[in-house]
Structures are given as C-alpha cells and as structure tokens.
Amino acid sequence: MRCKLSSIFALACAMLIALGATQIAAASEAAWQQLQAGGSVAILRHARAPGTGDPQNFRLGDCATQRNLSDAGRAQAQDIGWRFRERKVSVERVLSSRWCRSLETARLAFGDMAEPFPPLDSFFSDRGQQDRQTQAVRRTIEEWRSPGVLVLVTHQVNITVLTGTFPAEGEILVLKPKTSGGFDLVGRIKL
C-alpha cells in the first residue's frame, strides 16, 4: 500500500510539474508574440552577475568597483540578443541602467543601440530615489507609441517595485502600454 501511495504521489507531482512547464511555455510564447507584433516594452534584469548589491567602494564610472557579469552572464546576454534576432523582434530603442552589469548586458545583446538612462539605475542602496525613478520609468513605458520594441535593462529591485514581479537574472518581462495609461504584463521569458 505504501509503494502504491508513493507512486501515486510521484505521478501527481510529475503531472503538476508538467502542467506548470506547459503554462510557463505558453506565457513565454505569448510574450514573444507580443514582442514580434511590436508596440511593446521588454524590461529585463541584467544577466548573471554573482553576488548581491555592490561593494562598499562602488563608483559608478569604475567597473572594477562593481559587481559585474560572469562568463555565464556574458553568454546569457549574447543569447538574449540572438533570441530577439531569431524571433525577428524589431528593437527600436535600448535604454539601460548606468551600472556596468546592465550596460554590458545591453551592449552584448543589442550592440551600439544601448543608451545609458539614469532612471533605470539601481536604487538598492538608496531607496530615497525609488519613487522618482519608478515614476520616470513608468512614464517612459506608458508613452511608448512605436511599431518597434523598447528594451529596458535594469535591476531586480527596480523591476519588482515597478511590476510586483521578482525576475531572475536575464529574465524578460513583456509589457504592453495601455492607451488610457498604465501597462499590462503580457508575459515573462526566462532564458
């Protein structure tokens, strides 16, 4: 009897995992379709960078004082760009936090299109900037009216405050601006 119950439990767990994977794949595909259709915003957390926050001697213009992408992070950033090209997503503009790990992610994925954009800078260590920066990013998303895609490269804390979602490193959230203001979260893409 005990073996039978554990077999049933294992089968139920496997079915739940498969169902979850199917739902994630469907949400991911809907997100890619929205990006291909254009007029949307892809906000992504920088690629893999070991650790949390930044060292105490952090200086904005000096990458040697910051937490940076690992080799896996650089490969992940290149993969993000490759996936956008493979899916024929028309990226029109790329804005990035000025932190080295975000700028490197943006440049490895999208090349020279990457532009530093201070409202996307991390406010992990300075929550006093949170409201001002979040409102500037929200306005940028809401005002996006273009047939192409706007890509925003930033940090977990910024994305979580903006969307209520805790993204993994390199994860993409696809947002659709609403004509009445605000935006909808269409889906998430984990690479």
Buried (B, 14 or more C-beta within 10 A) or exposed (E): EEEEEEEEEEEEEEEEEEEEEEEBEEBBEBBBBBBBBBBBBBBBBBBBBEEEEBEEEBEBEEBEBBBBBBEBBBBBBBBBBEBBEEEEBBBBBBBBBBBBBBBBBBBBBBEEBBEBBEBBBBBBEEEEBBEEBBEBBBEBBBEBEBEBBBBBBBBBBBBEBBBEBEBEBBBBBBBBBEEEEEBEBBBBBEB
